Amino acid sequence: MQWTLVIPLKPLARAKSRLADTAADGLRPALALAFAQDTVAAALASPAVRDVAVVTDDALAARELSALGARIVPDEPDDGLNAALAHGAAVVRSSRPESAVAALNADLPALRPLELARVLDSAAQFHRAFLPDAAAIGTTLLTAAPGRELHPEFGPDSRTRHRTSGATELPLTDVDSVRQDVDTGDDLRAALALGVGPRTAAVSAHLVIAGL
């Protein structure tokens, strides 16, 4: 099964607000863009991925991610993460109704294409499925098979909310790169330890002096 990934990205100036209390604060917009670039590049390199649609109204992010091969979908609802994801999935299926779609976080800078393929191949067995994040509280990936609605429930404790909504939790191990999203300084350290993509590595190099 080939998947279309829907990746939401808020305006860079407002992104990664939880890094505000770390040494990374001054680089938050640059880090947010780098995370998204490395996420999109890795996703497009995955053998299970047909294409990527990024839902964003940020002009710089749209330009940079389009250059990598992503389709840019304006965030017309402008009503938060779940509305953006539902809109993105609807836009994808307006031209390809039978597409298998998956929502993927934009902050997975250590993402490995083959690990993503393993997750998506496992998800293909279910109508809807999700992968918990590294903290085992949130969600980094939610899938919907052809003919099924995504019904995103991202936000606080989304692992529980997606499970309650009827999505199947994927019991996979050794897919750390798909789980490790970045919200805090500790998350960024964990991602760096896994090995991040080139854009995140370049921006993060400035944080060594800052003591991150």
N, C-alpha and C positions, 0 to 999 in steps of 0.2 A: 504494500500500500504506500502510495506517495502522499505526503501531507503538505498542506499549506499552513504555515505558521503565522499567527497574528501576534505581533509584538507591540505593546503599548509603550509610549514614551511621552512623559509630560514635558512642558517647556523646561529647557536645561537650567534656567535661572532658578527654578523651584525644585529641581530634582535633588535627590539624595540629601534631604534636609537633616536626616539623623547623623550625617557626618559633620554637622555644624559644631559639635563639641569635641572634635578631634583635630589633629594637626593637618588633616586633609581639607579643612573647611574652605580655604581660599581657592582650592582646585575643584570644588564640587561640580561646576558646570563642565569643566574639561574632563573630569573623571566620568561623569554621567554619559557624556558623548563617547568616550573611549570604551566604556563598558558596552554600550549599545553597538558600537562598531565591531568590537570583537565578538559579541554575541551573534550579530547578523552574519558576519563573515564565516564563523564556525557553523552556523545553522545552514547556510547555503552550501557549505562543503559536505554536509551530511548526505549519504546516499538515500536516506528515507525522506528527504525534503524536496518537494517539487519547487516551491517558491516561498517567499516571505513578504508579508504585508505589514508595514509599520504604521501604526495609527499615531499621528503626531501633528501638532500645529507649530512646532518649532522649525523655523526656516533653515537654520544652520544644520540641525540634525537631519531634516528632510533632504537637504542637498548632499550631505556626506553619506547618508545611508542609501540614497538613490544611486549614488556613484558605485556603491558596492553591489548593486543589483536588486535592492529591495523595491517593492512597490510602495508608494506613499499614499496613505489614506488620511485625508483631513479628519480631525476629531470633531465632527459636526455636532454630536450630542453635547460635548463640552460639559459632561456631567459625571466625571470621575472614571476610575479604572474599569469597572465592570460595564458601564455603558459604552466606553470606548471599545472594549473587546467585543461586545455583542454587535456593535456597529461594524467593526472590521470584519467579523465573520459574515455578517449579512452582505457586505459589499463583495466579498470573495464569492459568496454563493449566488449573488445576483447574475454572475456570468457563468459560474460553474456550480450548478445546484447540488451535484453529487460529490463535491469536494469533501475529503476528510480534513478537518481543521483542528488546529491545536493552538491554544494560547500559551505563549512562552514569555517569561520575564525578560526585560531588557538589560538586566544587571547580572549577567552570568559570564564574566570576563575570562573564566578558566574553561569555558565550554569546549568539549571535545566532540568532533563530528560523529565518531563511531559510538561514543557513549549515548549521544542523543538518538542515533539510529536504533540502538538497543532498546531504549525507553519507548520510542515510537512503535517499534515492531511489537513490543509487548502490549502496548495500548491498543493495537489493532484487533486484539481479541475481544474487546469490550465496546459497548455502546458509548460510554463515557468513562474516562479514567483520569487519574491525576497522580502526580509525584510530589511527595512532601519535600519541603526545603531541608537544609542541613540542620536547622534547629528543631525540626519535627513539629513545627507549629503552623507554618505557612505552606504555601504551594508555589512551585516554580513552573509547573506544566500541567495543563488541563486539556484533554482531547475530546473530540466528538466525531464519531464515525459518520460516514455518509448517511444523510437522512435524519441525523440526530442534532438537536440544538446544543450549543455549548453550555449555556446556563452558568456563566462565571459567577463565583462567589468569593472573589479575592478580597483581602482585607484582613483585619485581626482574626486570628484562629481560623484561617481559611481551610486548614487541613480538616478540622471537624466539620466545617460548613460544607465542604465539597463531599465529604463522606455522607453527611446527613442528606444531601441533595440527591444521593443515589449513584454518585460516581464511584468507581472502583479504585481503591488505593493500590498502586503498583508496588509489590513487595520485592523491589530490586536492590541488589547490593552492587558495589563497585561502579557506581555511576555518580561519583561525588561531584564531578564537574557540572552535572545537570542540576544538582541540588544546591550548589554553593552560590546563592545570590549575595549581594553586597548592600547592606543597609548601614552597618556600623564599622568603626575602625577595626574591631575584632574580625568581622566578616572579611574585610579587605585583606587583613593579614592571612586569613585562612585561604583566600583565593590566591594570593601571591605564593603561598606555600605549595598549592597545587600546580601552579604555573599558568600565568595569565597570557592572553594574546598580546601582540606587539604594541597595540595602541595603549592599552592599559599599562603595560610595562614601561612605556616611554613617559607617560604622565606620572606614574608612581615613582619613577626614579627621582623626581624632585622631592619626594616625601622622606627620603632616607635622612637627609640633613635635618628635616623637621622632627625626626624621631618617631615616625609611625612604626 
